[in-house]
Amino acid sequence: MIPIEDKINTEVTLAGVTFKNPVMTASGTFGSGIEFAEFVNLNRLGAVVTKGVANVPWEGNPVPRIAETYGGMLNAIGLQNPGIDVFCKRDIPFLKQYDTRIIVNVCGRSESDYVEVVERLADEPVDMLEINISCPNVKEGGIAFGQQASAAEHITRVVKDKAKQPVIMKLSPNVTDITEMAKAVEAGGADAVSLINTLTGMKIDIERQKFALANKTGGMSGPAVKPIAVRMVYQVAGAVKIPIIGMGGIVTAEDALEFILAGATAVSVGTANFHNPTATLDIIKGIESYMRRKDIRDINDLVGIVK
């Protein structure tokens, strides 16, 4: 066991960007940290991944748009956000007060939407871009950019051509073969991938005999999706050479370590933030405790060691 006074290394590097530890927030569950700053010391986080940012304000879907389920929740928020202008004026200055990396999640309904946001962020002091390709591609009948390998590769190339920061492509699990999508974005020039986004689900209120969500379907997240997410991270780690940010149902340090052992260099914590605002900090402490207990001095020695 490594004594508490001895130093251990929790730093990880993604596409040339170094993080003090592998724990970050998952987009859409932490805002830009403003709502959580009184509960969480943002300086302790590896990174804050912002809520999705579009070129113009999005109103999101009609209510109700949240529903609890066994082991998780459904959301059909619809990527409601105030748009890139407000984000640059309000959120980036707030986050720059803290010693943490800033990853901006970018959403869009068309190629030009993504490009506009990426170009606006080119000269902003943010560290990486996470491109949400689970958005509905309006020019392709609403199918998500991330559900066709050719579309995923194309949007990756377009974004990489304009981006000044390293690009993370966030993969949807709502596909037949997650490795096909990962290979496609790697071929398009992605610097890293993050996975998984939410699984499409549904809940029906039997008393009202109506859908629990106005949108009928929503994105399933929380502990119930973790085994699927770990499996997909493991598969992708064996299929591509670019680093992986793993997510999906992480609540504890043990959960996070499963993803790291499966091949993730970093992890994102999402739904857990809603019922435990200090979940990220608890996970960081838990990873450090595990490393000391197992005599592991460098977190990178754990990445992908379960084959």
Salt bridges, closest charged atoms under 4 A:
ASP6 OD2 - ARG297 NH2 3.58
ASP85 OD1 - ARG120 NH1 2.52
ASP91 OD1 - ARG90 NE 2.45
ASP99 OD2 - LYS20 NZ 3.12
GLU111 OE1 - HIS154 NE2 2.66
GLU119 OE2 - LYS162 NZ 3.94
ASP127 OD1 - ARG101 NH1 2.97
GLU153 OE2 - ARG157 NH2 2.74
ASP191 OD2 - LYS160 NZ 2.91
ASP205 OD2 - ARG208 NH1 3.55
ASP255 OD1 - LYS226 NZ 2.80
GLU258 OE2 - LYS226 NZ 2.55
GLU288 OE2 - ARG44 NH2 3.81
